[in-house]
Amino acid sequence: MAVRCAFENSNEVGVFSALTNSYCLVGVGGSENFYSVFEAELQDHIPVIHATVAGCRFVGRTTVGNKRGLLVPTTTSDVELQHLRNSLPDGVVIQRVEERLSALGNVIACNDHVALVHPDIDRETEDVIADVLGVEVFRQTVAGQALVGSYSKFTNCGGMVHPVTTVEDMEELSSLLQVPLVAGTVNRGSDVLGGGLVVNDWAAFTGLDTTSTEISVMESIFKIGEHALNKQGSSSIVTNMRSSLIDHLS
């Protein structure tokens, strides 16, 4: 299910948190209410880690990761790096990245198989992403925007992109990522998807301003909540509708 929350007074939950299939990072200093929303949904499955990067709380924009690894900028202090190492699950690799474009969450979007990166990212960074996260790396833009991490969000089940993305671009991105894509918004019309939304394969968190229509689009494309896939690979809502139709007709 997609859950609405806010960090202090901000709806940009993707700025202050990062979520993967094996861990969740949240920036320190927000109200406990923000953490408790994450912990209620996630603590039975993955660790929820309070963290800072370079003394700052916007961990969602400065870091990028998936179930295999976490990349942090060179500005991350030794103490912060050690805290993350101690808190992350054993199989997760953490690596500092020397990159001029240091807001890694804005310039890289990834799931457990593929990463889209800013066209101007360093060749060395591209290699580090491929090694640490175990993904194929593609230099791409989304709707003409180079900040792929800000304007797209995708998991292993599906993805959302900037609302003005053309059908041709979406088809190209979808074939690269091998997941279905939809153009959409968060927080009542904001196109900065990376800032307003964090999602993994079974949970999503978005800003308090997000409308019910936006949430239904999210749940449908990311296949969470009522739309979760059953063993046959079809959405449970479709299965329920089909069975009730059969009952009605028989």
N, C-alpha and C positions, 0 to 999 in steps of 0.2 A: 504494500500500500504506500502511496505517496503521502508524506507528512509535511504539514506547514510548520515553519518555525522562524525565529528571528534572532540575530545575534545583537544583544543590547537593543538599539533601535533600528538596526539595519536588516533589510530583507535580502541582502546579498550573501546568502548562506554559503555559496560556493567560494567566496573570498576568504571566509574564516574557517573553512573545513575542507577536508579532502577524504574521499571515500573510495575504497577498492573492495575486492572480494575477500581480502585477507586482513585488512586493518582499516581504521578510520583515524584521521588526525583532526583535532579541533584546537583553535587558537585559545590561549589562556586569557583569563580576564573577563570573559563574557558572564552573563548571569548563569547560575547553576541550572536554570530552567532549560537553557540551550543544550547543555551537556546531557541533561536527563532525558530529553527527547531522543537524542542519539543512543544513549545507553539503554533506554527502554526497548528500542527496536533491535539493537545490535549486540548487546553484551553477551547474549547466549551463544553467539556465533564467532565474533571477532573482537579484538581489543579496541577500545576507544581511548586514544592517547592524547593527553593535553600537551601541546607543544608550542614553541616559538621558533622562528627562523630569523637569524640576525637580530634578535630582540623584538621582532615584530609579530603581530598576531595573525596577519593575513597569510596563513599557511597554505590555503587553497590556491593562491595565485603564484607563490614562489616555489612550490614543489609540484612534482608530477610522479605518478607511480601506477603500478598494477599489482596483481597478486604475487608477482615474482620479485619486484624491487621498488625502490623509492629513490628518486633523484632530487638532490637539494643543491642550491647555489653555493658558490665558494664563500659567500658572506656568512654562512652558517658557522657558529662558533663550535669549538671542540666539545664544550659541555653539552650543547644542544645535540650535537651529532651522537655523543655517547648516550644521552638520554633516549634518543630515538632508537639507537642500536639495542639498548637494554629492553625497550618496550615492545619492539616489533616482533612478530613471530619468527621462529628460528630460520625458516626457509627463505625469509625476505632479505635481499641484499640492499644495502644503502650506500649511495655513492655521491660524493661531491662532484659537481660539474663546473669546469671553467668555461663560462659562456658569457659573451658580451650581453646577450639578451637574457638577463638573469631572472626575469619573472617567468620561470619555466612553465607554470600552469597556464599562462597566456599564450605561449608560443608552441606548446605541444599538447595534442589531444590523443589519448590512447585507450585501448582496451587490453585484453590479455594476448592479443594476436597481432594487431596492427597499430602503428602510430602515424598520425599526420603532424608535420612540423612546418614551422615558418620557413618560407623559401630562402631566407638569408642566414639560417642557423649554420654554425661551423661544421665542417666535415667531421672533426674529432667528436663533437657532441653527438652527431648522427650515429657514429660508431658506438659511443657509450650507451646511447638509448637502445640500440639493437642488442648489445651485449647484456646490459643489466636487466632490461625489461623483457628480453627475449621476444622482440617483435620485429616485423618488417616495417621499415621506415619510408614514408613518402613525403616529399616536399609538395605542399598544396596550399591553395587559398580556399576560403569559403565565402561565396558571394562577393568575390573581389577583395575580401578582408584577409590580410596576412596573419592576423592573430587567431589562428585556428582553435586554440584552447579556449578563447573567450566566446567564439561564435559557433561552436559545435560541442555536442556532448554525446558520447556513445559508449555502449557497453557491449558485451558479447551477444546480446539479444536484439538490439536495435539502436537507433540514434536520432537525435534532433539537430537541425541546422538552422542557421539564420533565416528569418522569414522571407527574405527576398531572393533566396537561392533559386536559380532557374532549374527547370526539370532536367535539362541536359547535365548540369553540374551535379544534381542529386543522383542521377543514374551513374555518372562517372565515379562519384564518391562511394556510392553503394556497392559498385563492382569492386572497388579497391578494398573496402572494409568487409565485404561479404555479409553485411547485415542490412535489413530494411531501414530506410531513412524517411523522416517527415520534416517539413519546415514548420517551425513553431516559435512561440514566445513563452516567457515566464513573467511573474510579478506584474500582471495586468498590462502586457504589451511590450515588456523589455526584450530587446533582441540579444542581450548579453547573457546567453544561456549558461556559460561557464560560471558566471558570477551569481546567478540566481538559483542554481540547481546542482546538487550532488546526487549521484545515483550509482548503484552497482547492480548485480544480477537479480537481487530480490528486494531491494529497498530504495526509496528515493526521498530526498528532503529538499524542500523548496521554500521560498519566501512567503510570508504571511499574506502578501498582496495577490498571490497567484490565484486565478479564478478557477472555478470548478471545471470549466471547459478545458483550460490549459492542463489541469490535473488529469482529466480523462484522456487527453491526447498523450500525455506522459505515460500513464499506466498502460495504455494500449500499445504504444510503440516499444516501451521497455519491458513489456510483458510482466508487470508486477501487480500485486493485489488480485482482484477478480480476474484479471487477464492472464494470470500465470499459466504457463503451459502445463498440460497434464501429460501422462506417459505417452499418449498417442501423438503428442505434438500439436494438438489443437487447443485453442483458448477455452478455459472452463466456462466462460459466459456463453460461448457458441454451443458447447456441449449441453449446457443446461437448457438453452432455448430449443435446441433440437429435440431433447428428450421430452420437454413439455409439449412441443408441437405433435410429436408422435403419440403421446398420451391423449392429447385432445382429439386427434384424428382417428384413433383406434377405437 
